[in-house]
């Protein structure tokens, strides 16, 4: 008899934290040619300073110190201003830290591929995988090519590790996508002049950090409550000023249609607001982004979100499967599906995801639930080509699920809609949902899909109930002659969905004892089969 694979431990559900920041955007309308030229000159001047500062930061590597930071900021102040210099150095540190995190993730990916290749190469040809681990390769030809790939990955891993230990990172000011398009202009359908315009626009620096207590929350790029925009010019460009104290006021006024009242409250209260001005070359439009942080946001407790039920959501490559559950874990109403198309360019994919999540939230608010339950998915170790080999469609399927984007956008949108987000462990939700809920929820007029059953499983786990259904009592009698109930553990027992510990001996009369243990002698139930130790009173004669 094959050994049963133990279930992995299942983490407890938790309430996802809300967004810590807000970013809104509006268009700078009515700009004159002089305004555009000033924005271009300021952006290019500060972009050169930002590139030079990034070079110095990368050269310092791991030996960077607060003294070196102060020296860099002092040199930048001489050619701009103290606040411009602070924004540049802060942006430089963010870029360097992001590159370090990406380098660490790349090392982990290479290490996972190397370990998988070594495991598969050590197995005999044609051996099948077991317990979630891949098997051996199918042919000697494939084994040979994978051995060469192992050598390539090991060499690349040593190079990246040496760079990380030395503090070297790879950073592109602008966009890496544009950098690659320079050598593939035909595939990108761009001319060299068009590419040069986009490259220069991406490398401009027009970002200013906010400062609480200062007038309107920002002294470098100041936006008044009436929408007037004024920029503090760097020292070499102060001769272009058309306002007092070396400032240049743009023509026209801006207005934020989204979160305008919240932005106005911060500006009137002189609270910090960061601004960024950028140019969209394809549309020839200038935009202004405003952003600020949120602190001490109230988070509803898990038990509060569970009252009144919730909506379980299963994320897939082309749709969201949702089902409403009451507080007892029972499915209510009909399941819903919200489709999206992730083909095409990035802007189209982002719009599809946003539209699907908007419809999901509208439906959740109409049903009256207080929270949405999703899986805490992470496919970082499932996307490698080394693990799944020739299963290209499966790797594309896993990589096509926008887990990170969906989760981040869902949390931010639900925070504005007044809905909570409960994240659960994704272990066995699809399997147990199809096993216990797909058939009972299927009717003659409606067929329940595997993904809709998984949504029920996700919702039950978020509510604290086991996924398995509580079946009716055994049909014969009170003994477990026809089998056990599906669920035996009470809700308060931790780990009730995991593998039960092995208890020696029979637990019920229908279960057989262990073969290693000798069967214990059981006292017969009838009186005539055993001698009783009780002293019986003498029987009196009948009258």
C-alpha positions in Angstrom: 0.0 0.0 0.0 1.4 3.4 -1.0 2.4 5.7 1.8 0.0 8.7 2.2 1.6 12.0 1.6 1.3 14.3 4.6 -0.4 17.6 4.2 1.6 20.7 4.8 0.8 23.0 7.6 -1.9 25.6 6.8 -1.3 29.2 7.9 -4.1 31.1 9.6 -6.0 33.8 7.7 -5.1 37.4 8.3 -6.4 40.9 7.4 -4.4 42.5 4.6 -3.0 45.9 5.5 -4.4 48.8 3.5 -2.4 51.1 1.2 0.2 53.3 2.9 0.2 55.9 0.1 -2.0 57.8 -2.3 -1.1 59.0 -5.8 -3.3 61.1 -8.1 -2.7 62.6 -11.5 -4.0 65.5 -13.6 -3.0 67.1 -16.8 -1.2 70.4 -17.2 -3.4 72.3 -19.6 -2.9 75.6 -21.3 0.9 75.5 -21.3 2.6 78.1 -23.5 5.8 77.3 -25.6 7.8 79.2 -22.9 6.3 77.0 -20.2 7.3 73.8 -22.1 10.8 75.1 -22.7 11.3 75.9 -19.0 10.1 72.5 -18.0 12.4 70.8 -20.5 15.4 72.9 -19.4 14.8 72.3 -15.6 14.1 68.6 -16.2 17.3 68.0 -18.2 19.5 70.0 -15.8 18.2 68.1 -12.8 18.4 64.8 -14.8 22.1 65.4 -15.4 22.6 66.0 -11.7 20.6 62.9 -10.8 22.7 60.7 -13.1 25.9 62.0 -11.7 24.7 61.4 -8.1 23.6 57.9 -9.0 27.0 57.2 -10.4 28.7 58.3 -7.2 26.3 56.2 -5.1 27.0 53.1 -7.2 30.8 53.7 -6.9 30.5 53.9 -3.1 28.8 50.5 -3.0 28.7 49.0 0.5 31.1 51.5 1.9 28.6 54.3 1.7 28.1 56.4 4.9 26.1 59.3 6.1 29.2 61.5 5.5 29.3 60.6 1.9 25.6 61.3 1.6 26.1 64.8 3.1 29.0 65.4 0.7 26.9 64.4 -2.3 24.0 66.6 -1.2 26.3 69.6 -0.6 27.7 69.3 -4.1 24.2 69.2 -5.6 23.0 72.1 -3.6 25.7 74.4 -5.2 24.1 73.7 -8.7 20.4 73.5 -7.7 19.0 74.1 -4.2 19.0 72.3 -0.9 15.5 70.9 -1.4 16.2 69.8 -5.0 19.3 68.1 -3.7 17.4 66.3 -1.0 14.9 65.0 -3.6 17.7 63.8 -5.9 19.6 62.0 -3.2 16.5 60.3 -1.9 15.5 59.1 -5.3 19.1 57.8 -5.8 18.9 55.8 -2.7 15.6 54.3 -3.7 17.0 53.3 -7.0 20.0 51.7 -5.5 18.0 49.8 -2.9 15.5 48.6 -5.5 18.4 47.2 -7.6 19.8 45.4 -4.6 16.4 43.7 -3.9 16.2 42.7 -7.6 19.7 41.3 -7.4 18.8 39.3 -4.4 15.7 37.9 -6.1 17.8 37.0 -9.2 20.2 35.1 -7.0 17.3 33.2 -5.4 15.9 32.3 -8.9 19.3 31.1 -10.1 19.8 29.0 -7.0 16.3 27.4 -7.4 17.1 26.5 -11.0 20.5 25.0 -10.1 19.0 22.9 -7.3 16.3 21.6 -9.6 18.7 20.8 -12.4 21.0 18.9 -10.0 18.1 16.9 -8.7 16.8 15.9 -12.1 20.2 15.1 -13.5 20.9 12.8 -10.6 17.8 10.7 -11.4 17.7 7.8 -13.9 16.3 8.6 -17.3 12.6 8.4 -17.5 11.9 8.2 -13.8 8.7 9.9 -12.7 8.5 12.6 -10.1 6.8 12.3 -6.8 5.7 14.5 -3.9 5.8 17.7 -6.0 9.4 17.1 -7.2 10.1 16.6 -10.9 11.4 13.4 -12.2 14.3 12.5 -14.5 14.8 13.6 -18.1 13.2 11.7 -20.9 16.2 11.2 -23.1 20.0 11.2 -23.1 19.9 14.2 -25.5 17.8 16.3 -23.1 20.0 15.2 -20.2 23.1 16.4 -22.1 21.6 19.9 -22.9 20.4 20.3 -19.3 23.9 19.5 -18.0 25.3 22.3 -20.1 22.6 24.7 -18.9 23.5 23.8 -15.3 27.1 24.9 -16.0 25.8 28.2 -17.5 23.6 28.9 -14.5 26.3 28.0 -12.0 28.7 30.4 -13.8 26.0 33.2 -13.9 25.3 32.6 -10.2 28.9 33.0 -9.2 29.1 36.3 -11.2 26.0 37.7 -9.6 27.0 36.6 -6.1 30.5 38.3 -6.6 28.8 41.5 -7.7 26.5 41.4 -4.7 29.3 40.9 -2.3 31.2 43.7 -3.9 28.2 46.0 -3.7 27.8 46.4 -7.5 24.4 46.9 -9.0 22.9 47.5 -12.5 20.7 50.6 -12.7 19.2 52.2 -15.8 18.1 55.9 -15.5 15.0 56.0 -17.6 13.5 52.7 -18.6 15.3 49.4 -19.3 12.6 48.8 -21.9 13.6 51.9 -23.8 17.3 50.9 -23.5 16.6 47.6 -25.2 14.4 49.1 -27.9 17.4 51.2 -29.1 18.8 48.1 -30.7 15.5 46.8 -32.0 13.8 49.9 -33.5 12.2 47.9 -36.3 10.5 45.5 -33.9 9.3 48.5 -31.7 8.0 50.3 -34.8 9.9 53.5 -33.9 12.3 55.8 -35.6 15.6 56.9 -34.0 14.3 60.4 -33.5 11.1 59.2 -31.8 13.1 56.9 -29.6 15.5 59.7 -28.7 12.6 61.9 -27.6 11.2 59.2 -25.3 14.6 58.4 -23.9 15.3 62.1 -23.0 11.8 62.5 -21.5 12.3 59.4 -19.3 15.7 60.7 -18.0 14.4 64.1 -17.0 14.0 64.7 -13.2 11.1 66.9 -12.1 10.3 65.3 -8.7 10.1 67.2 -5.4 9.4 65.7 -2.0 6.9 67.3 0.3 7.6 68.9 3.6 5.1 69.3 6.4 4.8 72.8 7.9 5.9 74.6 4.8 3.5 76.6 2.7 1.1 74.3 0.9 3.2 71.3 1.8 6.0 71.7 -0.8 8.5 74.5 -1.4 10.1 73.2 -4.6 7.0 72.5 -6.7 4.2 74.5 -5.1 0.6 74.0 -6.0 -1.9 76.4 -4.4 -5.5 75.3 -3.5 -6.6 77.4 -6.5 -4.5 75.2 -8.9 -1.6 77.6 -9.5 1.7 75.8 -10.1 5.0 77.4 -9.4 8.5 75.8 -9.6 11.6 76.8 -7.7 14.3 77.1 -10.5 17.8 75.8 -9.9 20.5 78.4 -9.5 21.9 78.2 -13.1 18.3 78.8 -14.5 17.1 81.5 -12.1 17.3 84.1 -15.0 14.1 82.4 -16.4 12.1 83.3 -13.3 8.8 85.2 -13.8 7.8 85.2 -10.1 9.5 86.4 -6.9 12.3 84.4 -5.2 13.5 82.6 -8.3 10.3 80.9 -9.1 8.5 80.2 -12.4 4.7 80.2 -12.5 3.1 78.1 -15.2 0.2 79.4 -17.2 -3.2 78.1 -16.4 -4.4 76.1 -13.3 -4.7 72.4 -12.5 -7.6 70.6 -10.9 -7.7 67.0 -9.4 -10.9 65.4 -10.2 -10.1 62.3 -8.2 -9.5 62.8 -4.5 -9.6 66.6 -5.1 -11.1 67.3 -1.7 -8.6 65.2 0.2 -5.7 66.9 -1.7 -7.1 70.3 -1.0 -7.4 69.5 2.8 -3.7 68.6 2.9 -2.6 71.7 0.9 -4.7 74.0 3.0 -3.3 72.4 6.2 0.3 72.7 5.0 0.9 68.9 5.1 3.5 67.2 3.0 2.6 66.5 -0.7 5.1 65.2 -3.2 4.8 66.2 -6.9 6.2 64.9 -10.1 6.0 66.5 -13.6 6.5 64.3 -16.6 6.0 64.4 -20.4 4.1 61.9 -22.4 5.8 62.0 -25.8 3.3 59.8 -27.6 0.5 62.2 -26.8 2.6 65.4 -26.4 1.0 66.1 -23.0 2.5 67.1 -19.6 1.1 65.6 -16.4 1.3 66.4 -12.7 1.3 63.6 -10.1 0.6 64.3 -6.5 1.3 61.8 -3.8 1.3 61.5 0.0 1.5 58.9 2.7 -1.2 57.6 5.0 -0.4 56.8 8.6 -2.3 55.1 11.4 -5.1 53.8 9.2 -7.7 51.9 11.2 -7.8 48.1 10.4 -10.9 46.2 11.2 -10.4 43.0 13.3 -10.8 39.7 11.6 -13.8 38.7 13.7 -15.6 42.0 12.8 -15.1 41.3 9.1 -16.5 37.8 9.5 -19.8 39.0 10.8 -22.4 39.0 8.1 -20.4 36.8 5.8 -18.0 37.6 3.0 -17.2 37.0 -0.6 -14.7 34.3 -1.6 -12.7 35.1 -4.8 -10.5 32.7 -6.8 -8.0 34.3 -9.1 -7.4 32.8 -12.6 -5.7 33.7 -15.8 -8.8 35.1 -17.5 -11.4 35.7 -14.8 -12.3 36.1 -11.1 -14.6 33.5 -9.7 -16.6 34.7 -6.7 -19.2 33.3 -4.4 -21.0 34.9 -1.4 -21.0 33.0 2.0 -22.9 33.7 5.1 -21.2 33.8 8.6 -21.7 30.1 9.0 -19.9 29.2 5.8 -22.9 28.4 3.7 -22.9 29.5 0.0 -25.6 32.1 -0.6 -27.0 32.9 -4.1 -25.5 32.2 -7.4 -21.7 32.4 -8.1 -20.3 35.2 -10.2 -17.5 35.4 -12.8 -15.7 38.6 -13.8 -13.7 38.2 -16.9 -10.6 40.1 -18.2 -8.3 39.9 -21.1 -4.6 40.1 -20.3 -3.3 40.2 -23.9 -1.9 43.3 -25.5 0.1 46.1 -24.1 0.6 46.9 -20.4 -1.9 49.8 -20.4 -4.6 47.5 -21.8 -3.9 44.8 -19.2 -3.9 47.3 -16.4 -7.3 48.6 -17.5 -8.8 45.1 -17.8 -7.7 44.3 -14.2 -9.0 47.5 -12.9 -12.4 47.1 -14.6 -12.8 43.5 -13.4 -12.0 44.5 -9.8 -14.4 47.5 -10.0 -17.3 45.1 -11.0 -16.3 42.7 -8.2 -16.5 45.5 -5.6 -19.8 46.8 -6.9 -21.2 43.3 -6.6 -19.8 42.8 -3.1 -21.3 46.0 -1.9 -24.7 45.2 -3.3 -24.7 41.8 -1.5 -23.9 43.6 1.8 -20.7 41.7 2.7 -17.9 43.5 4.7 -14.9 41.7 3.3 -13.4 39.9 0.3 -11.3 36.7 0.8 -8.5 36.0 -1.6 -5.5 33.6 -1.7 -2.1 34.7 -0.6 -0.5 33.4 -3.8 3.2 33.5 -4.6 4.3 31.6 -7.7 8.0 32.6 -7.5 9.1 29.0 -7.2 6.7 27.7 -9.7 7.7 29.7 -12.8 11.1 28.2 -13.4 11.6 26.3 -16.7 13.8 23.8 -14.8 11.1 22.5 -12.6 8.4 21.9 -15.3 10.6 21.2 -18.2 8.6 21.0 -21.4 5.3 22.1 -19.8 5.5 25.4 -21.6 1.7 26.0 -21.5 1.7 25.4 -17.7 4.5 27.8 -17.1 2.7 30.4 -19.3 -0.5 29.7 -17.3 1.2 30.3 -14.0 3.1 33.3 -15.2 0.0 34.8 -16.7 -1.9 35.1 -13.4 -1.2 38.7 -12.3 -1.2 37.8 -8.6 0.9 40.8 -7.4 -0.9 43.4 -9.4 -4.4 42.0 -8.6 -3.6 41.8 -4.9 -2.1 45.3 -4.6 -4.9 46.9 -6.7 -7.6 45.0 -4.9 -6.3 46.1 -1.4 -6.1 49.8 -2.5 -9.5 49.8 -4.2 -11.3 47.9 -1.3 -9.8 50.4 1.2 -11.6 53.2 -0.6 -14.8 51.2 -0.9 -14.9 50.4 2.8 -14.3 46.7 2.3 -11.8 44.5 4.1 -9.5 42.0 2.5 -8.8 38.7 4.2 -5.8 36.6 2.8 -5.8 32.9 3.3 -3.4 30.1 2.7 -3.9 28.7 -0.9 -3.1 25.1 0.1 -5.6 22.6 -1.4 -8.4 25.1 -2.0 -9.0 24.1 -5.6 -8.7 20.3 -4.8 -10.9 20.3 -1.7 -13.3 22.8 -3.2 -13.9 20.6 -6.2 -14.1 17.5 -4.0 -16.6 18.8 -1.5 -18.5 21.7 -3.1 -18.6 21.4 -6.9 -21.2 18.5 -7.0 -23.5 19.8 -4.2 -23.7 23.2 -5.8 -24.4 21.9 -9.3 -28.1 22.0 -10.3 -30.0 21.0 -13.4 -30.0 24.6 -14.6 -26.5 25.7 -13.4 -23.2 23.9 -13.5 -20.7 24.9 -10.9 -17.1 25.2 -12.1 -14.0 24.1 -10.3 -13.0 27.7 -9.8 -16.4 28.6 -8.3 -16.0 25.7 -5.9 -12.6 27.0 -5.0 -14.0 30.4 -4.2 -16.3 28.7 -1.7 -13.3 26.9 -0.1 -11.4 30.2 0.1 -14.4 31.9 1.8 -14.8 29.1 4.3 -11.2 29.1 5.3 -11.4 32.9 5.7 -14.4 32.5 8.0 -12.5 30.0 10.2 -14.5 26.9 9.0 -13.0 23.8 7.6 -13.4 23.4 3.9 -14.8 19.8 4.1 -18.6 19.6 4.4 -20.3 18.2 7.4 -22.2 15.2 6.0 -25.3 13.5 7.4 -25.0 10.8 10.1 -24.2 7.3 8.9 -27.2 5.6 7.3 -27.3 2.3 9.2 -27.1 3.2 12.9 -25.1 5.4 15.3 -22.0 3.3 14.9 -19.6 4.2 12.1 -20.4 1.1 10.1 -20.8 3.0 6.9 -17.8 5.3 7.4 -16.9 8.4 9.3 -18.3 11.8 9.0 -16.4 14.1 6.7 -15.4 16.5 9.5 -14.8 15.4 13.1 -12.7 18.2 14.5 -14.4 21.2 16.3 -13.7 24.8 15.0 -11.6 25.6 18.0 -9.0 23.0 17.4 -6.0 24.5 15.6 -4.7 22.6 12.5 -8.0 20.8 12.0 -7.4 20.8 8.2 -4.0 19.2 8.5 -3.0 15.6 8.8 -4.3 13.9 11.9 -1.6 12.4 14.2 -1.5 8.6 14.2 -3.2 7.1 17.2 -2.4 3.4 17.8 -5.2 1.0 18.2 -8.8 1.1 16.9 -10.6 4.4 17.4 -14.1 3.0 16.5 -15.6 -0.4 16.5 -15.7 -0.5 12.7 -11.9 0.2 12.4 -9.5 -2.6 12.4 -6.7 -2.7 15.0 -3.0 -2.3 14.1 -1.5 -5.4 12.6 1.6 -5.0 14.8 -0.4 -5.2 17.9 -2.1 -8.3 19.2 -5.9 -8.1 19.3 -7.1 -7.6 22.9 -9.7 -10.0 24.3 -13.1 -8.4 24.5 -15.7 -9.4 27.0 -18.8 -10.8 25.4 -22.0 -8.9 25.6 -24.2 -11.8 26.7 -24.5 -13.1 30.2 -24.4 -16.7 29.3 -21.0 -16.4 27.6 -19.2 -15.2 30.7 -19.3 -15.9 34.3 -20.6 -13.0 36.3 -19.0 -11.9 39.6 -22.2 -10.5 40.9 -24.0 -12.4 43.8 -27.6 -12.9 42.9 -30.3 -13.1 45.5 -32.1 -16.5 45.8 -35.3 -16.7 43.9 -38.4 -16.9 46.0 -41.0 -19.5 45.2 -44.2 -18.3 43.6 -47.4 -18.3 45.6 
